[in-house]
């Protein structure tokens, strides 16, 4: 606050000096004491002090003075400086002069001469206190007006609608954006039950007016803070979806006096959400389509989540079971069909085989014409279960093909278990996923051996050793084969779990005889082997593997 002064006006020098000394003694530490011997001089001093930035809080003036009288001076001061507090100090003023000062100068106090020092000092002290409080209030009001101006400026500038409603629901304020969204030129006078109809508020994606008692602003007038996105403003030319947040405003007693709402047009967000949803759906469909070319399990084995992460030359070593399945005499069969029928035939067959692999925890690495190459990471049992299921499904499928032009399908399945390499191969323009290694090569060879031994399912001794429940399957040893580049032979076992029940039982009953014959055969004891194979065929004449070995015995 600026420096503050007290101005004394009296035409008697002795009175003026005495008064100045009294005020200097009591107020001089905090206030400047100025003196004038006439009304004219007083006005000049006031002008000078104002120019210097010094505020005059109190003017104490005599009434009877040459020139301008006291009441006239105080009236002029009031016109020029209405905030100054005016005190008349005189012993000769009439009632009329005092009345004029009260009416035209807003006289603060009238003190008679000779004055009582205590009364004088107390009066001036109270006047100064009132002046300071008045100035403080003016500053606070000015700050409040500035804050209101800034708040209004801010509310008018923000791109979000803001509205205020009183306890009856009447709209008392709406900023520029709110008027734009609601298409308002003047604030309507409406009650709670008229709000939805007045402002065309509808439930989202319907033609139903929003229930008035459920409007967010109404709920906030009842004490709730509400956030919702289920409202729309319906205009003749467009529909505006809104996000709305409302909250109650309470007075100093805690009672709800108003509620404020903020709302914004979320058309852009809705459009973006719809586009994102469409994009996500398309991306999901694309991933689903790509997963039919590159199995998810293959990506997981390479520690990837997306096909876009795959790089040429990546590889990882895994312990897996590999399954090869091939249709017998497919080339001969396809020569009798048109290309279109060939594709229909292959797809019809593969469509039936695939679930058996997937449901047993495997995945198809690739289709090679009519051949299936599948991988199983969980256990060797999964691969054998899948193969047995495939053969059973095929048997049921063949029941539908009992026509001259639809011959039954026979397949051969080979399974091997061991370490292999999963990875990517190719060039700059195209890459493919694959599995390579001796384990894969032996699995493929076992599939080819099913033709030589005229049996549908063969597994290696590596797979047998990895089975958790080997006794679960009907099987028998049928061969030992030499693998290229390996010194030890590989044991080959026929799994006949899927054979017709009579054939399965016959093989189980002759299993010991057959395997004993096989031991003699590989020991070079051909005559003993021949005798046992004959014995086996006498009990099971349909044993095609026994017939093959008997023929080898000569």
For each residue, the residues with C-beta under 8 A, 3 or more apart:
1: 4 55 135
2: 53 54 55
3: 32 53 54 55
4: 1 30 31 32 54 55 56 57 128 131
5: 31 32 33 34 49 54 55 56 57
6: 23 27 31 32 33 34 56 57 58 59 60 124 128
7: 34 35 36 42 45 46 49 56 58 59 60
8: 16 19 20 23 33 34 35 36 60 61
9: 35 36 37 38 39 41 42 59 60 61 62 65 70 73
10: 15 16 19 35 37 61 62 65 89
11: 37 38 62 64 65 66
12: 15 16 62
13: 16 17 37
14: 17 18
15: 10 12 18 19 62 113
16: 8 10 12 13 19 20 35 37
17: 13 14 20 21
18: 14 15 21 22
19: 8 10 15 16 22 23 35 60 89
20: 8 16 17 23 24 33 35
21: 17 18 24 25
22: 18 19 25 26 117 120 121
23: 6 8 19 20 26 27 28 33 124
24: 20 21 27 28 33
25: 21 22 28
26: 22 23 121 124
27: 6 23 24 30 31 33 124 125 128
28: 23 24 25 31 33
29:
30: 4 27
31: 4 5 6 27 28 57 128
32: 3 4 5 6 54
33: 5 6 8 20 23 24 27 28
34: 5 6 7 8 45 49 56
35: 7 8 9 10 16 19 20
36: 7 8 9 39 41 42 44 45
37: 9 10 11 13 16 41
38: 9 11 41 42 65 66 67 68
39: 9 36 42 43 61 65 67 68 69 70 72 73 76
40: 43 44 67 68
41: 9 36 37 38 44 45
42: 7 9 36 38 39 45 46 59 61 73 77
43: 39 40 46 47 73 76 77 80
44: 36 40 41 47 48
45: 7 34 36 41 42 48 49
46: 7 42 43 49 50 56 59 77 80 81
47: 43 44 50 51
48: 44 45 51 52
49: 5 7 34 45 46 52 54 55 56
50: 46 47 53 54 56 81
51: 47 48
52: 48 49
53: 2 3 50
54: 2 3 4 5 32 49 50
55: 1 2 3 4 5 49 135
56: 4 5 6 7 34 46 49 50 59 81 84
57: 4 5 6 31 84 85 127 128 131 132
58: 6 7 84 85 86 87 108 124 127 128 131
59: 6 7 9 42 46 56 74 77 84 85 86 87
60: 6 7 8 9 19 87 88 89 124
61: 8 9 10 39 42 70 73 74 86 87 88 89
62: 9 10 11 12 15 65 70 88 89 90
63: 69 70 71 88 90 92 93 97
64: 11 69 70 90 92 93
65: 9 10 11 38 39 62 68 69 70 73
66: 11 38
67: 38 39 40
68: 38 39 40 65 72 73 76
69: 39 63 64 65 72 73 97
70: 9 39 61 62 63 64 65 73 74 88 90 93 97 101
71: 63 74 75 88 93 97 98 100 101 104 105
72: 39 68 69 75 76
73: 9 39 42 43 61 65 68 69 70 76 77
74: 59 61 70 71 77 78 86 88 101 104 105 107
75: 71 72 78 79 100 101 104 105
76: 39 43 68 72 73 79 80
77: 42 43 46 59 73 74 80 81 84 86 105
78: 74 75 81 82 84 86 104 105 106
79: 75 76 82
80: 43 46 76 77
81: 46 50 56 77 78 84
82: 78 79 106
83: 131 134 135 138
84: 56 57 58 59 77 78 81 131
85: 57 58 59 108 127 130 131
86: 58 59 61 74 77 78 101 105 106 107 108
87: 58 59 60 61 107 108 109 110 111 123 124 127
88: 60 61 62 63 70 71 74 93 97 98 101 107 109 110 111
89: 10 19 60 61 62 111 112 113 115 120
90: 62 63 64 70 93 112 113
91: 112 113 114
92: 63 64 113
93: 63 64 70 71 88 90 97 98 110
94: 97 98
95: 98 99
96: 99 100
97: 63 69 70 71 88 93 94 100 101
98: 71 88 93 94 95 101 102 107 110
99: 95 96 102 103
100: 71 75 96 97 103 104 105
101: 70 71 74 75 86 88 97 98 104 105 107 110
102: 98 99 105 106 107
103: 99 100
104: 71 74 75 78 100 101
105: 71 74 75 77 78 86 100 101 102
106: 78 82 86 102
107: 74 86 87 88 98 101 102 110
108: 58 85 86 87 127 130
109: 87 88 123 127
110: 87 88 93 98 101 107
111: 87 88 89 115 119 120 123
112: 89 90 91 115
113: 15 89 90 91 92
114: 91
115: 89 111 112 119 120
116: 119 120
117: 22 120 121
118: 121 122
119: 111 115 116 122 123
120: 22 89 111 115 116 117 123 124
121: 22 26 117 118 124 125
122: 118 119 125 126
123: 87 109 111 119 120 126 127
124: 6 23 26 27 58 60 87 120 121 127 128
125: 27 121 122 128 129
126: 122 123 129 130
127: 57 58 85 87 108 109 123 124 130 131
128: 4 6 27 31 57 58 124 125 131 132
129: 125 126 132 133
130: 85 108 126 127 133 134
131: 4 57 58 83 84 85 127 128 134 135
132: 57 128 129 135 136
133: 129 130 136 137
134: 83 130 131 137 138
135: 1 55 83 131 132 138 139
136: 132 133 139 140
137: 133 134 140 141
138: 83 134 135 141 142
139: 135 136 142 143
140: 136 137 143 144
141: 137 138 144 145
142: 138 139 145 146
143: 139 140 146 147
144: 140 141 147 148
145: 141 142 148 149
146: 142 143 149 150
147: 143 144 150 151
148: 144 145 151 152
149: 145 146 152 153
150: 146 147 153 154
151: 147 148 154 155
152: 148 149 155 156
153: 149 150 156 157
154: 150 151 157 158
155: 151 152 158 162 175
156: 152 153 175 176
157: 153 154 176
158: 154 155 162 175 177
159: 177 264
160: 177 262 263 264
161: 174 175 177 178 180 181 182 261 262 263 264
162: 155 158 173 174 175 177 178 260 261 262
163: 171 173 174 175 178 217 260 261 263
164: 171 172 173 174 249 258 259 260 261
165: 169 170 171 172 217 221 258 259 260 261
166: 169 170 172 257 258
167: 221 256 257 258
168: 191 192
169: 165 166 190 191 192 193 194 195 217 218 221
170: 165 166 189 190 191
171: 163 164 165 174 187 188 190
172: 164 165 166 187 258
173: 162 163 164 187
174: 161 162 163 164 171 178 179 182 184 187
175: 155 156 158 161 162 163 178 179
176: 156 157 179 180
177: 158 159 160 161 162 180 181 264
178: 161 162 163 174 175 181 182 184 263
179: 174 175 176 182 183 184 185
180: 161 176 177 183
181: 161 177 178 233 240 242 263 265
182: 161 174 178 179 199 233
183: 179 180 235
184: 174 178 179 187 188
185: 179
186:
187: 171 172 173 174 184
188: 171 184 198
189: 170
190: 169 170 171 194 195 198
191: 168 169 170 194 195
192: 168 169 195 212 213 215 218 221
193: 169 212
194: 169 190 191 197 198 212
195: 169 190 191 192 198 199 201 212 215 217 218
196: 199 200 201 202 209 210 211 212 215
197: 194 200 209
198: 188 190 194 195
199: 182 195 196 233
200: 196 197 233 234 235
201: 195 196 209 210 215 231 232 233
202: 196 206 207 208 209 210 231 232 233 234 239
203: 206 208 209 210 230 231 232
204: 229 230 231 232 241
205: 232
206: 202 203
207: 202
208: 202 203
209: 196 197 201 202 203
210: 196 201 202 203 214 215 231
211: 196 214 215
212: 192 193 194 195 196 215 218
213: 192 218
214: 210 211 218 219
215: 192 195 196 201 210 211 212 218 219
216: 219 220 226 227 228 231 244 245 246 261
217: 163 165 169 195 220 221 246 259 261
218: 169 192 195 212 213 214 215 221 222
219: 214 215 216 222 224 226 246
220: 216 217 223 224 225 226 246 247 248 259 260 261
221: 165 167 169 192 217 218 248 256 259
222: 218 219 248 256
223: 220 248 256
224: 219 220 246 248
225: 220 245 246 247 248
226: 216 219 220 244 245 246 247
227: 216 243 244 245
228: 216 231 243 244
229: 204 241 242 243 244 266
230: 203 204
231: 201 202 203 204 210 216 228 241 242 244 263
232: 201 202 203 204 205 239 240 241 242
233: 181 182 199 200 201 202 239 240 242
234: 200 202 239
235: 183 200 238 239 240
236:
237:
238: 235
239: 202 232 233 234 235
240: 181 232 233 235 265 267
241: 204 229 231 232 265 266 267 270
242: 181 229 231 232 233 263 264 265 266
243: 227 228 229 263 264 266 269
244: 216 226 227 228 229 231 261 262 263
245: 216 225 226 227 261 262 263
246: 216 217 219 220 224 225 226 259 260 261 262
247: 220 225 226 259 260
248: 220 221 222 223 224 225 256 258 259
249: 164 256 257 258 259 260
250: 253 254 255 256 257
251: 254 255 256 257
252:
253: 250
254: 250 251
255: 250 251
256: 167 221 222 223 248 249 250 251 259
257: 166 167 249 250 251
258: 164 165 166 167 172 248 249
259: 164 165 217 220 221 246 247 248 249 256
260: 162 163 164 165 220 246 247 249
261: 161 162 163 164 165 216 217 220 244 245 246
262: 160 161 162 244 245 246
263: 160 161 163 178 181 231 242 243 244 245
264: 159 160 161 177 242 243
265: 181 240 241 242 268
266: 229 241 242 243 269 270
267: 240 241 270 271
268: 265 271 272
269: 243 266 272 273
270: 241 266 267 273 274
271: 267 268 274 275
272: 268 269 275 276
273: 269 270 276 277
274: 270 271 277 278
275: 271 272 278 279
276: 272 273 279 280
277: 273 274 280 281
278: 274 275 281 282
279: 275 276 282 283
280: 276 277 283 284
281: 277 278 284 285
282: 278 279 285 286
283: 279 280 286 287
284: 280 281 287 288
285: 281 282 288 289
286: 282 283 289 290
287: 283 284 290 291 306 307
288: 284 285 291 292
289: 285 286 292 293
290: 286 287 293 294 307
291: 287 288 294 295 296
292: 288 289
293: 289 290
294: 290 291 298 299 307 310 433
295: 291 298 299 363 364 365
296: 291 299 300 363
297: 300 301 363 375 377
298: 294 295 301 302 363 365 422 433
299: 294 295 296 302 304 305 306 307 309 310
300: 296 297 303 304
301: 297 298 316 318 377 422
302: 298 299 310 314 316 422 423
303: 300 316
304: 299 300 307 309 310
305: 299 309
306: 287 299 309
307: 287 290 294 299 304 310
308:
309: 299 304 305 306
310: 294 299 302 304 307 314 424 431 433
311: 314 424
312: 424 425 426 427 428 431
313: 423 424 425
314: 302 310 311 423 424
315: 421 422 423 424
316: 301 302 303 421 422 423
317: 419 420 421 422
318: 301 377 419 420 421 422
319: 377 417 418 419
320: 375 376 377 417 418 420 422 435 439
321: 375 376 379 380 382 383 415 416 417 463 466
322: 373 374 375 376 383 415 416 417 420 435 439 440 443
323: 357 362 372 373 374 375 376 383 386 387 413 414 415 443
324: 371 372 373 413 414 415 443 444 446 447
325: 353 371 372 374 387 390 411 412 413 447
326: 330 370 371 372 411 412 447
327: 330 333 349 370 371 409 410 411
328: 409 410 411 412 451
329: 332 333 410
330: 326 327 333 334 369 370
331: 334 335
332: 329 335 336
333: 327 329 330 336 337 345 407
334: 330 331 337 342 345
335: 331 332
336: 332 333
337: 333 334 341 342 345
338: 341 342
339: 342 343
340: 343 344
341: 337 338 344 345
342: 334 337 338 339 345 346
343: 339 340 346 347
344: 340 341 347 348
345: 333 334 337 341 342 348 349
346: 342 343 349 350 369 370
347: 343 344 350 351
348: 344 345 351 352
349: 327 345 346 352 353 370 397 409
350: 346 347 353 354 367 370 372
351: 347 348 354
352: 348 349 355 393 394 397
353: 325 349 350 356 357 372 390 393 394
354: 350 351 357 358 364
355: 352 358 359
356: 353 359 360 386 389 390 393
357: 323 353 354 360 362 363 364 372 374 386 390
358: 354 355 362 363
359: 355 356 386 389
360: 356 357 376 382 383 385 386 389
361: 376 377 378 379 382
362: 323 357 358 374 375 376 382 383 386
363: 295 296 297 298 357 358 374 375
364: 295 354 357 367 372 373 374
365: 295 298 373 374 375 433 434 435
366: 373 432 433 434
367: 350 364 371 372 373
368: 371 372 373
369: 330 346
370: 326 327 330 346 349 350
371: 324 325 326 327 367 368 447
372: 323 324 325 326 350 353 357 364 367 368
373: 322 323 324 364 365 366 367 368 435
374: 322 323 325 357 362 363 364 365 383 386
375: 297 320 321 322 323 362 363 365 422 435
376: 320 321 322 323 360 361 362 379 380 382 383 386
377: 297 301 318 319 320 361
378: 361 382
379: 321 361 376 382 383 466 467 468
380: 321 376 383 384 415 417 463 466 467 468
381: 384 385 467 468 469 472
382: 321 360 361 362 376 378 379 385 386
383: 321 322 323 360 362 374 376 379 380 386 387 415 417 463
384: 380 381 387 388 415 459 463 467 473 495
385: 360 381 382 388 389
386: 323 356 357 359 360 362 374 376 382 383 389 390
387: 323 325 383 384 390 391 413 415 457 495
388: 384 385 391 392 457 473 495 497 498
389: 356 359 360 385 386 392 393
390: 325 353 356 357 386 387 393 394 411 413
391: 387 388 394 395 411 413 456 457 498
392: 388 389 395 396 498
393: 352 353 356 389 390 396 397
394: 352 353 390 391 397 398 409 411
395: 391 392 398 399 498 500
396: 392 393 399 400
397: 349 352 393 394 400 401 409
398: 394 395 401 402 408 409
399: 395 396 402
400: 396 397 406
401: 397 398 406 407 408 409
402: 398 399 406 408
403: 406
404: 407
405:
406: 400 401 402 403
407: 333 401 404
408: 398 401 402
409: 327 328 349 394 397 398 401
410: 327 328 329 456
411: 325 326 327 328 390 391 394 456
412: 325 326 328 447 448 450 451 455 456 457 458
413: 323 324 325 387 390 391 447 450 456 457 458
414: 323 324 443 444 445 446 447 448 449 450 457 458 459
415: 321 322 323 324 380 383 384 387 443 446 457 458 459 460 463
416: 321 322 439 440 442 443 446 459 460 462 463
417: 319 320 321 322 380 383 439 460 462 463 465 466
418: 319 320 437 438 439 442 462
419: 317 318 319 437 439
420: 317 318 320 322 435 436 437 438 439 440
421: 315 316 317 318 435 436 437
422: 298 301 302 315 316 317 318 320 375 433 434 435
423: 302 313 314 315 316 433 434 436
424: 310 311 312 313 314 315 431 432 433 434
425: 312 313 431 432 434
426: 312 429 430 431 432
427: 312 430 431
428: 312
429: 426
430: 426 427
431: 310 312 424 425 426 427
432: 366 424 425 426
433: 294 298 310 365 366 422 423 424
434: 365 366 422 423 424 425
435: 320 322 365 373 375 420 421 422 440
436: 420 421 423 440
437: 418 419 420 421 440 441
438: 418 420 441 442 483 485 486
439: 320 322 416 417 418 419 420 442 443 462
440: 322 416 420 435 436 437 443 444
441: 437 438 444 445 483
442: 416 418 438 439 445 446 460 462 483 490
443: 322 323 324 414 415 416 439 440 446 447 460
444: 324 414 440 441 447 448
445: 414 441 442 448 449 481 483
446: 324 414 415 416 442 443 449 450 458 459 460 492
447: 324 325 326 371 412 413 414 443 444 450 458
448: 412 414 444 445 451 452
449: 414 445 446 452 453 458 479 481 492
450: 412 413 414 446 447 453 454 455 456 457 458
451: 328 412 448 454
452: 448 449 548
453: 449 450 458 478 479 494 544 545 548
454: 450 451 544 545 548
455: 412 450 458 478 494 496 544 545
456: 391 410 411 412 413 450 498
457: 387 388 391 412 413 414 415 450 494 495 496 497 498
458: 412 413 414 415 446 447 449 450 453 455 478 492 493 494 495
459: 384 414 415 416 446 463 464 475 492 493 495
460: 415 416 417 442 443 446 463 464 490 491 492 493
461: 464 465 490 491 492 493
462: 416 417 418 439 442 465 466 490
463: 321 380 383 384 415 416 417 459 460 466 467
464: 459 460 461 467 470 475 491 493
465: 417 461 462
466: 321 379 380 417 462 463
467: 379 380 381 384 463 464 470 472 473
468: 379 380 381
469: 381 472 473
470: 464 467 473 475
471:
472: 381 467 469
473: 384 388 467 469 470 495 497
474: 495 496 497 499 504 507 508
475: 459 464 470 493 494 495 496 497
476: 493 494 496 507 511 514 515
477: 491 492 493 494 515 518
478: 453 455 458 492 493 494 518 545
479: 449 453 491 492 518
480: 489 490 491 492 522
481: 445 449 489 490 492
482: 486 489 490
483: 438 441 442 445 486 489 490
484:
485: 438
486: 438 482 483 490
487:
488:
489: 480 481 482 483
490: 442 460 461 462 480 481 482 483 486
491: 460 461 464 477 479 480
492: 446 449 458 459 460 461 477 478 479 480 481
493: 458 459 460 461 464 475 476 477 478
494: 453 455 457 458 475 476 477 478 545
495: 384 387 388 457 458 459 473 474 475 498
496: 455 457 474 475 476 499 503 504 507
497: 388 457 473 474 475 504
498: 388 391 392 395 456 457 495
499: 474 496 503 504 507
500: 395 503 504
501: 504 505
502: 505 506
503: 496 499 500 506 507 540 542
504: 474 496 497 499 500 501 507 508
505: 501 502 508 509
506: 502 503 509 510 539 540 542 543
507: 474 476 496 499 503 504 510 511 514 540 543
508: 474 504 505 511
509: 505 506 539 540
510: 506 507 513 514 536 539 540 543 546
511: 476 507 508 514 515
512: 515 516
513: 510 516 517 532 535 536 539
514: 476 507 510 511 517 518 532 533 536 543 545 546
515: 476 477 511 512 518 519
516: 512 513 519 520 532
517: 513 514 520 521 528 529 531 532 533 535 536 546 549
518: 477 478 479 514 515 521 522 529 549
519: 515 516 522 523
520: 516 517 523 525 526 528 529 532
521: 517 518 525 526 529 549 552 553
522: 480 518 519
523: 519 520
524:
525: 520 521 528 529
526: 520 521 529 530 553 554
527: 530 531 553
528: 517 520 525 531 532
529: 517 518 520 521 525 526 532 533 549 553
530: 526 527 533 534 550 553 554
531: 517 527 528 534 535
532: 513 514 516 517 520 528 529 535 536
533: 514 517 529 530 536 537 546 549 550 553
534: 530 531 537 538 550
535: 513 517 531 532 538 539
536: 510 513 514 517 532 533 539 540 543 546
537: 533 534 540 541 543 546 547 550
538: 534 535 541
539: 506 509 510 513 535 536
540: 503 506 507 509 510 536 537 543 546
541: 537 538
542: 503 506
543: 506 507 510 514 536 537 540 546 547
544: 453 454 455 547 548
545: 453 454 455 478 494 514 548 549
546: 510 514 517 533 536 537 540 543 549 550
547: 537 543 544 550 551
548: 452 453 454 544 545 551 552
549: 517 518 521 529 533 545 546 552 553
550: 530 533 534 537 546 547 553
551: 547 548 554
552: 521 548 549
553: 521 526 527 529 530 533 549 550
554: 526 530 551
